[in-house]
Amino acid sequence: MSVITTNVMTKTNVGIRPAGYHIPESAHIGAVRLQVRDLSRSLAYYTGVLGLCILSQSDTAAELGEEGASTPLVELREHRGARVPRRGLLGLYHFAILLPNREALGQFVAHLAEVGVYAGSADHLVSEAIYLSDPDGLGIEVYADRPRSAWTADGPEIVMATEPLDLRGLIRAAHGERWTGMPAGTVIGHVHFHVGGIADAEAFYHRALGLDKVAWSYPGALFLSAGGYHHHVGTNIWAHGVPTATPDDARLLEWELVLPRSADVDALAAHAASAGYDVRHAGADPLISDPWGITVRLVHRS
């Protein structure tokens, strides 16, 4: 990589915009919907380990989020015959839960130590991250962002890395406060996928969905976002050669891309259709799948 500049990060001086349609800067990730093998087993993990609250539940599905939330972060749907693959499939690499501050992440790290749950970790320069797998092997990241003023750029590219995380420093940042569950302000920060090819991923996520390319120097990976964020969508070919997740696998069913107006939903759906992607509907919401069957639901919330 060339010499890193330390220019002030803004929404306009980073990233490569697509030549055509450009997604609104306020677009962000909504809920993720997952297919799991055993709902009771998964609920025990998502509540007891992650600290999500059950917002609604039926015999075969549940919605989870922060306590008292009106919209879920995660929806679990049970498929009793779902296979639990021994290695990654094309599809979900991980979904990422963004905590509102470093103190909360420190509380979460201390909580994992108390309950004896193994986790990976990394310092990505723009963020500090903890990595977990749920009972079906679905990847989860729990992270906190550093202030945008602390990010750096190499020309238009946001600089990210994978470096050792200062776990002791994180725990000190909690100031002795205990983890009591996902705090107010928790959101799904990004989604990251195993894909079959970076060029095809760029065609879908950059040119069809209109996301900016923001980081492309990781070997075999491409990161994209709206509004100058470090990434809302990550793609990689690190699982090259593995099969695509099927309806019989534990997997990501769909993820939400939240747009500010209904007109924005219509415009993005029309652009994706003009780019040759099939746009179907579930109620009023358009659904679009990438070349590996990873499905995005377009929704609008003001």
C-alpha positions in Angstrom: 0.0 0.0 0.0 1.2 3.5 -0.7 1.9 6.2 1.9 -1.1 6.7 4.1 -2.5 10.3 4.2 -4.1 11.5 7.4 -6.6 13.8 5.8 -9.8 14.6 7.8 -12.4 12.0 7.0 -15.6 13.3 5.5 -18.4 11.7 3.6 -17.2 13.2 0.3 -13.4 12.6 0.3 -13.4 8.9 0.6 -14.5 6.0 -1.5 -15.2 5.5 -5.2 -18.8 6.3 -6.3 -20.5 4.1 -8.9 -20.9 5.7 -12.3 -24.7 5.5 -12.3 -27.1 5.2 -9.5 -25.8 6.3 -6.1 -27.4 5.1 -2.8 -28.5 7.8 -0.3 -25.8 8.7 2.2 -28.1 7.9 5.1 -28.7 4.3 4.0 -27.8 1.7 6.6 -28.3 -2.0 7.6 -31.5 -3.1 9.2 -32.4 -6.6 10.6 -30.8 -9.9 9.6 -33.0 -13.0 9.3 -31.3 -16.3 10.0 -32.4 -19.9 9.5 -31.4 -22.1 12.5 -31.7 -25.7 13.3 -33.1 -25.5 16.9 -34.8 -22.3 17.9 -34.6 -23.0 21.7 -30.9 -23.7 21.4 -30.3 -20.5 19.4 -32.4 -18.4 21.8 -30.3 -19.5 24.7 -27.2 -18.3 22.9 -28.6 -15.1 21.6 -30.0 -14.0 24.9 -27.5 -15.6 27.4 -24.3 -14.9 25.5 -25.1 -11.9 23.3 -27.5 -10.2 25.6 -30.3 -9.7 23.1 -33.9 -9.6 24.3 -36.8 -11.6 22.8 -39.3 -9.0 21.3 -41.7 -11.6 20.0 -41.8 -15.4 19.6 -43.8 -18.2 18.1 -43.2 -21.9 18.0 -40.8 -21.6 15.0 -39.6 -18.0 15.0 -38.4 -15.2 17.2 -37.5 -11.5 16.9 -34.7 -10.2 19.1 -33.2 -6.7 19.8 -32.3 -4.4 22.6 -34.8 -4.3 25.5 -37.9 -2.3 24.7 -37.0 -1.9 21.0 -39.8 -1.5 18.4 -37.8 -3.1 15.6 -35.7 -6.2 15.8 -32.0 -6.6 15.0 -32.1 -10.3 14.5 -34.9 -12.7 13.4 -34.5 -16.4 13.9 -36.5 -18.9 11.9 -36.3 -22.6 12.8 -35.9 -25.3 10.1 -35.5 -28.6 12.0 -33.8 -30.3 9.2 -31.2 -27.6 8.6 -27.7 -28.8 8.2 -24.9 -27.3 10.2 -21.9 -27.2 7.8 -18.4 -28.1 9.1 -16.9 -25.3 7.0 -18.0 -22.0 5.5 -20.4 -21.8 2.6 -20.8 -19.0 0.1 -23.3 -16.7 1.8 -22.9 -15.3 5.3 -19.4 -14.8 6.7 -20.7 -12.8 9.6 -23.2 -10.1 10.6 -21.9 -7.4 12.9 -23.6 -5.9 15.9 -22.4 -2.3 16.5 -22.3 -1.2 20.1 -22.7 2.5 20.9 -19.3 2.9 22.6 -16.0 1.3 23.7 -17.2 1.0 27.3 -20.0 -1.3 26.2 -17.6 -3.4 24.2 -15.4 -3.7 27.3 -18.3 -4.8 29.4 -19.1 -7.4 26.7 -15.5 -8.8 26.7 -15.6 -9.1 30.5 -18.9 -10.9 30.2 -17.6 -13.4 27.7 -14.8 -14.2 30.1 -17.2 -14.7 33.0 -19.4 -17.1 31.0 -16.5 -19.0 29.5 -17.2 -18.3 25.8 -14.3 -18.4 23.4 -14.1 -15.5 21.0 -11.7 -14.2 18.4 -10.7 -10.5 18.3 -9.1 -7.9 16.1 -8.2 -4.2 15.9 -9.3 -2.9 12.5 -8.0 0.6 13.1 -11.5 2.0 12.4 -13.0 -0.3 15.0 -12.4 -2.9 17.7 -14.1 -6.2 17.1 -15.0 -9.5 18.8 -15.8 -12.6 16.7 -18.1 -15.4 17.7 -20.0 -18.3 16.1 -23.6 -19.2 17.1 -24.6 -22.8 17.7 -25.1 -23.4 13.9 -21.7 -22.0 13.1 -23.1 -18.6 11.8 -20.6 -15.9 12.2 -21.2 -12.9 14.5 -19.1 -9.8 15.1 -19.7 -7.5 18.0 -17.8 -4.3 17.7 -17.4 -0.6 18.5 -16.2 2.1 16.2 -13.4 4.5 16.8 -14.4 8.1 16.1 -14.4 8.9 12.4 -11.8 11.7 13.1 -9.4 8.9 14.1 -9.7 7.0 10.8 -7.1 7.5 8.1 -7.2 7.3 4.3 -4.8 6.3 1.5 -6.1 8.6 -1.1 -9.8 7.7 -1.4 -9.4 4.4 0.4 -10.3 4.0 4.1 -7.4 2.3 5.8 -8.3 -0.9 7.7 -6.1 -3.7 9.0 -6.3 -6.8 11.2 -4.1 -6.3 14.2 -4.0 -7.7 17.8 -6.8 -6.2 20.0 -5.9 -4.7 23.4 -8.4 -6.8 25.4 -7.1 -5.7 28.8 -7.5 -2.0 27.7 -11.0 -2.8 26.6 -11.9 -4.3 29.9 -10.4 -1.3 31.7 -12.6 0.9 29.5 -15.7 -0.7 31.1 -14.7 1.0 34.5 -16.0 -2.1 36.4 -19.5 -1.8 35.0 -21.1 -5.2 34.3 -22.7 -6.3 31.1 -26.5 -6.2 31.4 -27.4 -6.9 27.8 -27.3 -5.0 24.5 -27.5 -1.3 25.4 -29.7 1.4 23.8 -28.3 2.5 20.5 -27.1 -0.9 19.4 -27.6 -1.6 15.7 -26.5 -4.0 13.0 -23.5 -2.1 11.7 -22.6 -4.3 8.7 -22.9 -7.6 6.9 -20.0 -9.6 5.4 -20.3 -12.3 2.8 -18.3 -15.2 1.3 -18.8 -14.7 -2.4 -17.6 -16.6 -5.5 -15.8 -13.6 -7.2 -14.9 -10.0 -6.4 -15.8 -8.8 -9.9 -19.3 -10.2 -9.7 -19.6 -8.8 -6.1 -18.6 -5.4 -7.4 -21.1 -5.5 -10.2 -24.0 -6.2 -7.7 -23.1 -4.2 -4.6 -21.3 -1.3 -6.3 -23.0 -0.8 -9.7 -26.4 -2.3 -9.0 -27.0 -1.3 -5.4 -25.1 1.9 -5.7 -22.7 1.5 -2.7 -19.4 3.2 -2.7 -16.2 1.1 -2.8 -14.3 2.2 0.3 -11.5 -0.4 0.8 -10.1 -2.8 -1.7 -6.5 -3.5 -0.6 -7.3 -6.5 1.6 -6.3 -9.6 -0.5 -9.4 -11.2 -1.8 -11.8 -8.7 -0.3 -13.9 -5.6 -1.2 -15.6 -3.3 1.3 -18.5 -1.0 0.4 -20.6 1.6 2.2 -22.9 4.6 2.1 -22.1 8.0 3.5 -18.4 7.4 3.9 -18.8 4.7 6.6 -15.9 2.1 6.8 -18.2 -0.5 5.5 -21.8 -1.6 5.4 -21.1 -4.6 3.2 -18.0 -6.7 3.1 -17.3 -9.3 0.5 -14.5 -11.9 0.2 -13.3 -14.9 -1.7 -11.6 -16.5 1.2 -13.9 -19.5 1.0 -13.3 -19.9 -2.8 -14.4 -23.3 -4.1 -16.9 -24.1 -1.4 -20.6 -24.6 -2.3 -23.4 -22.0 -1.9 -25.6 -22.2 1.1 -28.9 -24.0 0.2 -32.4 -23.9 1.7 -31.5 -27.0 3.8 -28.5 -25.3 5.5 -28.4 -23.1 8.6 -27.9 -19.7 6.8 -28.7 -16.1 6.3 -32.1 -15.9 4.8 -32.0 -12.1 4.0 -30.7 -8.8 5.3 -32.4 -5.4 5.2 -31.0 -2.3 3.5 -32.8 0.7 5.0 -33.5 3.7 2.9 -34.9 7.1 4.0 -37.9 7.3 1.6 -40.2 5.0 -0.3 -39.1 6.8 -3.5 -35.5 5.7 -2.7 -36.7 2.1 -2.5 -38.4 2.3 -5.8 -35.4 4.0 -7.5 -32.9 1.4 -6.2 -35.2 -1.5 -7.2 -35.7 0.0 -10.7 -31.9 0.5 -11.1 -31.1 -3.1 -10.0 -33.8 -4.4 -12.5 -32.2 -2.4 -15.3 -28.9 -3.9 -14.4 -30.3 -7.3 -15.1 -31.1 -8.5 -11.5 -34.4 -10.2 -10.7 -36.5 -8.0 -8.4 -39.3 -9.7 -6.7 -41.6 -8.6 -3.9 -42.6 -9.7 -0.4 -45.6 -7.5 0.3 -44.4 -4.0 -0.5 -40.7 -4.7 0.0 -38.5 -5.5 -3.0 -36.2 -8.5 -2.6 -33.0 -8.8 -4.8 -30.5 -11.6 -4.7 -26.8 -11.5 -5.6 -25.2 -14.2 -7.8 -24.8 -16.5 -4.8 -28.4 -16.2 -3.5 -27.7 -13.7 -0.8 -30.9 -11.7 -0.6 -31.4 -8.1 0.4 -34.8 -6.7 1.3 -35.2 -3.0 0.6 -37.1 -1.1 3.3 -37.7 2.5 4.1 -37.8 4.1 7.5 -37.7 7.8 8.2 
